[in-house]
Amino acid sequence: MSPETVLMSVEAFLAETFNFRLHVIIAYLPFFIKGTLLTIWISLAGVIVGTVLGLMIGLGKMSSNFFIRLPFVWYINFFRGTPLLVQILLIHFGLMPMLMSPVNSTASIIVALALNSAAYIAEIFRAGIQSIDRGQMEAARSLGMTHTQAMRYIILPQAFKRMVPPLGNEFIILLKESSLGAIIAVPELMYWGRAAQAQYFAVWEPYLMAALIYLTLTLSLTHLLNYIERRMKTE
C-alpha cells in the first residue's frame, strides 16, 4: 500500500475508535514545529537573562548592609509571591509600552520569564554560595585575594557544581511556563494549539499534540542535565 493509503487507514481507525482527527495535527504540523522552536528560544533567552540577573540579585541579598539588601529581598518576595500570569499581564500592558511602541509580545514574555526566574535563581545562587565553607573565603583572603577575586576564582566555581541540578529544574519549569505566552498572543507552541482548537473545534487533538511536544522537550532536557551532572561529578 502507498503511504497515503496507510495514513488514511490510520486516520479512519483513530476517528472511529477514539474520535481522534489526525488531519487536524497534520494540517497544523508546520505551525507546531514553528511554535516549538520559538518556545525553546523564549525559554533559553529567559533563563540566560534570568541567570545573570539572579546572580546579581543573590549577591545583593547577601549584602551585610540592610539598605542595600532590602530592595533585593522585596524583589524576590514580589516575584515569588505573585502568579506568573499576573506578572506577564503587568509587564505586557504596563511596563513594555513605556519601553517600546508597538509592544512586541515575544519581548514581553522573555522579559517576564527572565524577571520571574531571576527571583528563584537568586535564591539558588545564595544557597549555593552559602553552602561553601566560610574557611574557603578566609583562606583566599589570606593569600591576598580581594573579595571579588575570591568569589570569582574560589567560591563560585565550587558553588556552581552544586547549583546545576536546581538551575536545570528552573529551566524545565521555565520551558513549561512559557506556554502562558499564548495569553498575550506570543506565537509559541500553546498558541498554535489554541489556534487549531478554534479553527477545527477540536480540543483533544491539538492539546494532546502540544502536551507530547512539551513532554519530549522536558524529558530530553532532563537527560541532558543528568549527563552534565554526571560529567561534573567525575571531574
N, C-alpha and C positions, 0 to 999 in steps of 0.2 A: 504494500500500500504506500501511497505517496505521503509525505509529511503533512500535507493539507488535510488528507483524509483522516490520518491518525489524530490530528488536532481537533477536527470536527467531531470525531468519535469520543474523544476525551471530554470535550465541552458538553456534548449531549449527555454523557454519563453523569458529569458533575451537576448539570442543570436538573436532571431527572431525580438524582439521588439526594443531593444536598441543596438544591435550588441555588447553585453556585454558577454565576455567569462569567465564564472565563474571558469572554470577549471584552469585558469591562477592563480587566487588567491588561490585556493585550493592547487595547486602544490607548491606555494611559501609560504604558511601559516607558516610552521615551521621557515623559514628564516625571515619572517616579525616579528614573536614573538622574535626570537633571536636578530634582529636588534632593536626592541623596548626596550628590556632590556638593550642593550648597549647604546642606546640613553639616557635612564634615568640615567645610570651610568655616562656617559660622562657629562651630564648636572649637575648632583649632584656634581661630583668632581670639575667641573669648577666653580660652584657658591660657593662652600666651600672655595677653594683656593682663588678665587676672592674676597670673603668677608674678609678673613684675610689680603690679600694684600691691599684691598680697605681701610680698617681701618687705616693701617699704612700710606698709601698714603694720605688719607684725613687729618690725623693728621699732616703729613709733610707739606701739603699745607697750613695749618692753622698757621704754624710757623711764628713768628714775624721776624725771620732772613731771609733776602732776599735770601742769597746764599743757605740756607737750603731749602727754599720754591721753588726756581727756577727749580730744576730737577723734582720735583713732578708736578709742573704746566705744564712743557713740556711733561711729561709722559702722563698726561691727554689729553693735546692738540693732541698729536700724535695718541693715540688710539681712541679718539673720532672723530678725523678729517680725518681718513683714513678708507677705506672699510674693513670689517672683512675678506672678501675673500683674499684681498691683504696681510693682516696680517697672515692669515693661510699659504699662499704660502711662505712668507718670513720666517716664523718660521719653516715650514716643510723642506724647501730646503736650508735655510741659517743658522738658529740657531741650530736646533736639530742635524744636522750632526756633530757639534762641541761638542755635549754633549753625544751622543751615536752612536754606529755603530753595526748593521744596524739601521736605523731610524725606530722607531715604529710609525705608523700613528695615532694610538689611543692616544699615549702620546702626539703627536704633536697637535692634536685637543684639548685635555684637556688643554695644556699649552696656546694655542691660545685663547680659550674661557676664561680661567682664567685671562690672562693678559688684554684681552679686557673688560671683565666685571669689573675688578678691577678699571678701569678708571671711569666707571659710578657709581659703588658702592662707590668710594671715594667721589664723589660729593653728594651722598645720605647721607653718614656719616657726611660730612661737613655741609650740610644744616640742618640735624637733630640735630647736636651738637649746632650749632649757633642759632637754634630756642629756645633753653632753655635760660631762662632769666639769664643774667650775674650775677644777685644777688645770684643765687644758688651757683656759684663758689666762690663768695666773702664770703658767709655765711660758706661754707665748709672750706675755708682757715682760717677764723676767729676762727674756732673750733680746729685749729691745724693740719688739714689735709694737706698733700703735694698736689701738682698739680695732680700727678698721682693718688693718693688715691681719690681725689675729682672727677676726671674723671671716675674712676672705680666704685665707690660706689654711686655717686650722679648724675652725668651728663649722662653717657652712659645708665644706666637703664631707665631713663626718655626719652632720645632721641630714644632708641630702639623701644619703643611703636609707636612713630611717623614714624619710618623708615620701619615698617613691610609692609605696602602697596607698597611703591616703591621697596623694596627688593623683594617682591613677583612678582611684574611686571618684574623685571630684570631676575628672574628665568624663568618665562614664555618665555621671549624673548630669553634667552639662550637656552631653550629647542628647540625652532624653529630654531635658528641659527645653532644648532648642525648638521642640515641637510647639511650644507656646507662641512662637513667632507667627504661626498661622493666624492668630488673633488680630495682628496688625498687617496682614497680607504680605508677609515675607514668603516668597515662593519656594519654601523648603519642602521636605518630604510630606509633612502632615497637611500642608496647604493643598498639594495636588490630590491627596486622599479625600479631602473635603470637596474639592472641585469635581472629582469623579463621582462622589456620592450625590452631589447636587445635580449633575448632568443626567445620570442614569437612575436616580432614585434608588441607589444600591448602597447599603451600609456594610454588609458582610464582606464583600469582595475587596473594595479599596482599603478599608481599615485593617483587614487581615493582611493584605499585602504590605501595608505600612508597618504593621507590627512585626512581620517576618524580617523586613529590612532592618528595623531597629534592633531586633534580636541578633541578627547576623553581625551588625556593626559592634554591638556591645560584647558579644562573645569573642569576636576577633580581637578587639581591643584588650579584653581580659587575658587572652592567651599571650598577646604581645607583652603586656605588663608583667605577667608571670615569668616570661622568658627573660626580660630585662632584670627583674628582681633576682632570679637565679644566677644570672651572669655577674651581677654586682656582689652577690654573696661569695662567689668563688675568687673574686679579685682581692 
